[in-house]
């Protein structure tokens, strides 16, 4: 990931409503949720939510697909994983954090060192 993409993503997440929407989308997993359900769950007017979802989509954080008359939004987990990987690999020293891939579980594990010392 290049630094410009990371900056755009962090800028999008630095706004409270967008962060709340993204966290809810993560909870919904890869199946996502329709805009109406997000609007209702977060008590955000539809037009306001639409603005924020568009901003997040342009940043790469959210993907959408049409299902019938609804648009289903979901977190872009691949992009977000790459964003986290960017932070750990490019911004942290290996003494403080590292990422290792667990092929058996098909996931990446972030290990933080020296973060919990008394």
Secondary structure, DSSP 8 states (H G I E B T S, - for coil): --HHHHHHHHHHHTSHHHHHHHHHHHHHGGG-EEHHHHHHHHT--HHHHHHHHHHHHHHTSEEEEEETTEEEEEE-HHHHHHHHHHHHHHHS-TTTEEEEEETTTTEEEEEE-SSS--
